């Protein structure tokens, strides 16, 4: 049971209500992961802007960003976020349950293209052991055609997801999907 109850769309006012309307228009509902952030208008606004940015990222595919979130959340034991992103990978991005299971056991087994697998692995390394990231790691990604901006965006995406995992785990937010 949640120890901080999500702010439902029916109770939202002002800017939060307007953001909820945008979210509902995009997803058909306001997921609990966003409702819990509704208590902080600034946090909700930042998260929604981030979601919109990454949904339309010119180089980081939706399957890559969902895989980043799933694996970061797995390391943080955030069942809500793992399940949410598993469902996206299977239902929207065409991965099989076996693909997703294999990726969770070994990120190198992801069915993502090699180029995306490389930035995925660097992102996981950055989130889990940031001091271990080296110039060699960066040079490898740049040689594969990733820009420094793309690398920064991938790492920020993983790091932001850690923040969401902390929020979801702290307040015991339950699955709503």
C-alpha positions as CSV (number, residue, x, y, z in Angstrom):
1,X,0.0,0.0,0.0
2,X,1.4,3.4,-0.9
3,X,2.6,5.6,2.0
4,X,2.3,8.7,-0.2
5,X,-0.9,8.4,-2.2
6,X,-0.7,9.5,-5.8
7,X,-2.5,12.8,-6.7
8,X,-5.3,11.7,-8.9
9,X,-6.4,13.7,-12.0
10,X,-9.7,14.4,-10.3
11,X,-7.9,16.2,-7.4
12,X,-5.3,18.0,-9.5
13,X,-5.5,21.8,-10.0
14,X,-3.6,24.5,-11.8
15,X,-0.5,23.6,-13.7
16,X,-0.6,20.1,-12.5
17,X,-4.1,19.6,-13.9
18,X,-2.9,21.0,-17.3
19,X,0.1,18.6,-17.4
20,X,-2.2,15.7,-16.5
21,X,-4.4,16.6,-19.5
22,X,-1.4,16.5,-21.7
23,X,-0.3,13.1,-20.2
24,X,-3.8,11.7,-20.6
25,X,-3.9,12.9,-24.3
26,X,-0.6,11.1,-24.9
27,X,-1.1,7.9,-23.0
28,X,-4.9,7.6,-22.5
29,X,-4.4,7.9,-18.7
30,X,-2.1,9.4,-16.1
31,X,0.1,6.5,-14.8
32,X,0.7,6.3,-11.0
33,X,4.4,7.0,-11.6
34,X,3.4,10.5,-12.8
35,X,0.5,10.9,-10.3
36,X,2.9,10.5,-7.3
37,X,5.0,13.3,-8.8
38,X,1.9,15.5,-9.1
39,X,2.4,16.6,-5.5
40,X,5.4,18.6,-6.7
41,X,4.4,20.7,-9.7
42,X,8.1,21.4,-10.5
43,X,9.0,17.7,-10.4
44,X,6.0,16.7,-12.5
45,X,6.7,19.4,-15.0
46,X,10.4,18.4,-15.3
47,X,9.5,14.7,-15.7
48,X,6.9,15.4,-18.3
49,X,9.3,17.6,-20.3
50,X,11.9,14.8,-20.1
51,X,9.4,12.2,-21.2
52,X,8.4,14.3,-24.2
53,X,12.0,14.9,-25.1
54,X,13.0,11.2,-25.0
55,X,9.9,10.0,-26.7
56,X,11.0,12.0,-29.7
57,X,14.8,11.8,-29.4
58,X,16.4,12.0,-32.8
59,X,19.0,9.2,-32.1
60,X,18.0,7.2,-29.0
61,X,15.3,4.8,-30.0
62,X,12.2,4.2,-27.8
63,X,13.3,0.5,-27.4
64,X,16.8,1.7,-26.3
65,X,15.4,4.1,-23.7
66,X,12.9,1.5,-22.4
67,X,15.7,-1.0,-22.1
68,X,17.8,1.5,-20.2
69,X,14.9,2.2,-17.8
70,X,14.2,-1.5,-17.3
71,X,17.8,-2.4,-16.5
72,X,18.4,0.6,-14.2
73,X,15.2,-0.2,-12.4
74,X,16.1,-3.9,-12.1
75,X,19.3,-2.9,-10.3
76,X,17.3,-0.6,-8.0
77,X,14.6,-3.3,-7.3
78,X,11.8,-1.1,-8.6
79,X,9.2,-3.6,-9.6
80,X,6.8,-0.9,-10.9
81,X,9.4,0.5,-13.4
82,X,10.7,-2.9,-14.5
83,X,7.2,-4.2,-15.2
84,X,6.2,-1.0,-17.0
85,X,9.2,-1.1,-19.3
86,X,9.0,-4.8,-19.9
87,X,5.4,-4.3,-21.1
88,X,6.6,-1.5,-23.4
89,X,9.3,-3.7,-24.9
90,X,6.9,-6.5,-25.5
91,X,3.7,-4.7,-26.4
92,X,5.0,-1.7,-28.3
93,X,8.5,-2.5,-29.5
94,X,8.1,-6.1,-30.7
95,X,10.5,-7.9,-28.3
96,X,9.5,-11.4,-27.2
97,X,9.2,-12.2,-23.5
98,X,12.2,-14.5,-24.0
99,X,14.2,-11.5,-25.4
100,X,13.3,-9.4,-22.4
101,X,14.1,-12.1,-20.0
102,X,17.5,-12.7,-21.6
103,X,18.3,-9.0,-21.5
104,X,17.4,-8.8,-17.8
105,X,19.8,-11.8,-17.1
106,X,22.6,-10.4,-19.4
107,X,22.3,-6.9,-20.9
108,X,24.7,-8.0,-23.7
109,X,21.9,-10.4,-24.9
110,X,19.6,-7.5,-25.8
111,X,18.2,-7.8,-29.3
112,X,19.0,-4.1,-29.9
113,X,21.4,-3.4,-32.7
114,X,25.1,-3.5,-31.8
115,X,25.4,0.3,-31.9
116,X,22.5,0.7,-29.4
117,X,23.8,-2.1,-27.3
118,X,27.1,-0.3,-26.9
119,X,25.5,2.9,-25.6
120,X,23.2,0.9,-23.4
121,X,26.2,-0.8,-21.8
122,X,28.0,2.5,-21.3
123,X,24.9,4.0,-19.7
124,X,24.6,1.1,-17.3
125,X,28.3,1.4,-16.4
126,X,27.8,5.1,-15.8
127,X,24.8,4.7,-13.6
128,X,26.3,1.8,-11.6
129,X,30.0,2.6,-11.5
130,X,30.5,6.1,-12.8
131,X,34.2,6.4,-11.8
132,X,34.9,3.3,-14.0
133,X,33.8,5.1,-17.3
134,X,37.0,5.8,-19.3
135,X,38.1,7.8,-22.3
136,X,38.3,4.5,-24.1
137,X,34.6,3.9,-23.5
138,X,33.8,7.3,-24.9
139,X,36.1,6.9,-27.9
140,X,34.4,3.6,-28.8
141,X,30.9,5.1,-28.8
142,X,32.1,8.2,-30.8
143,X,33.8,5.8,-33.3
144,X,30.4,4.1,-33.7
145,X,28.8,7.4,-34.7
146,X,27.3,8.5,-31.3
147,X,27.7,12.2,-30.6
148,X,28.8,13.4,-27.2
149,X,25.3,14.9,-26.8
150,X,23.8,11.5,-27.5
151,X,26.0,9.9,-24.9
152,X,25.1,12.6,-22.4
153,X,21.4,12.2,-23.1
154,X,21.6,8.4,-22.6
155,X,23.5,8.8,-19.2
156,X,21.1,11.5,-18.1
157,X,18.2,9.2,-19.0
158,X,19.6,6.4,-16.9
159,X,20.4,8.7,-14.0
160,X,16.9,10.3,-14.0
161,X,15.4,6.8,-13.9
162,X,17.4,6.1,-10.7
163,X,15.6,9.1,-9.2
164,X,12.2,7.8,-10.2
165,X,13.1,4.4,-8.8
166,X,13.9,6.0,-5.5
167,X,10.6,7.9,-5.5
168,X,8.6,4.8,-6.4
169,X,10.3,2.6,-3.9
170,X,10.3,5.1,-1.1
171,X,6.5,5.7,-1.3
172,X,5.6,2.1,-2.2
173,X,3.7,3.0,-5.3
174,X,1.8,0.0,-6.7
175,X,1.5,-1.1,-10.3
176,X,-1.5,0.4,-12.1
177,X,-0.9,-1.4,-15.4
